């Protein structure tokens, strides 16, 4: 019994070590729904006219699609100066996940 419990706990620990990235909060093992800050302009001298977003989704971590790059989101939506960038992550087990980037900035 102790050996089985040790193997289960060790497996969850091992998976969690490789699951998250350094630049974002550590996600949960079963379900994740987190919002977190990204890059920003420390001077904050950019007028916020528009908020644009882009998302990447995955299925079983085998196939993913979408575009969540801040630069391409800004370009597609006519943002010439970026004020700050936010992120949102939703995941359910390893089955499905959605990662979105929100770009706040000044339009043409």
N, C-alpha and C positions, 0 to 999 in steps of 0.2 A: 504494500500500500504506500509506504513512504517513497519507494523508488518510483512508482507511477506518478505520485504527486510532484516529486522532484522533476521528472521528465516533462510533465505538463507545464510547470512553472518556468523551467528552463527554456522550453519552446516559446512560450509567450514572451519571455524576456529577450530571447534572441531575435524574434520577429520584430519586436518593438525597437530594437537597436538599429535595425536597417530600414524601418518603415518611414520615419520622418526625415525631413531635411533640416539643415541648420538654420535657414533663414525664416522659418515659420514655426508657429507653436506645434508642439507634438500632438498628433491626432490620436483619437481613441482607437482601440482595437476593434470594437463592434460598430460604433456609430460616431460620426464626427460632423459637427456643424459649427464652424468657427469663422469669425471675421477678424482680420488683423491688418495693421497698417503696413504699408510698403514704403517706398521712397517719397520724399517730399522736398520742397524748396524751403530751406531754413529761413531765408529772408521773407518768404511768403508775400512777394510783391506781384504775384500773378493773379489777375482777376479770374474768378471762377464763373465762366459763362455756361459751361456744358459739362455733363458727366456722361462718359461713354464706357461701354463694357464689352468684354469678349470672354468667351468661356471655352474650356477644354473639358471633354467628358471621356470617361473610359469605361470599358466593360471587361470585367475579370482581369484587369491590368494587362490584358493581351492586345487589345485594340483601343486606340484613343483617337479622337478627332476634335478639331476646333482650333481656335487661335486666341491665345490669352497674352500675347506680347504687347506691352504698353506702347511701344513705338508704333507698331502697326495699327493698333486701336486708335491712337491719336491721329495718325495719317489718314485713316479711312474716314474719320469723323471731322476732319478739318481743324483739329486742335493744334495751334502753333506754339503754345507755351503750356507746359504741364505744371500744375500747382502741387498735386500730390497723387499718389496711387494707393488704392486699397485692394484687399484680396478677400475672397470668400471661398471656403472649402466645405463641401458636403461629401461624405463617403459613408457607404454602408458595407461593412466587412471588406472583402476584396472584390465584391461583386460589381459595384457601380460607384462611380465618383464623378464629381463635377467641381472644377476649379475655375473661378472667375476673377478677372482683373477689372477694376474700376478706375478709370483715368479721369481726374478732375482737372480742368484747365480752361485756357482762353481760346476762343474760336476766332477764325479769320475776321 
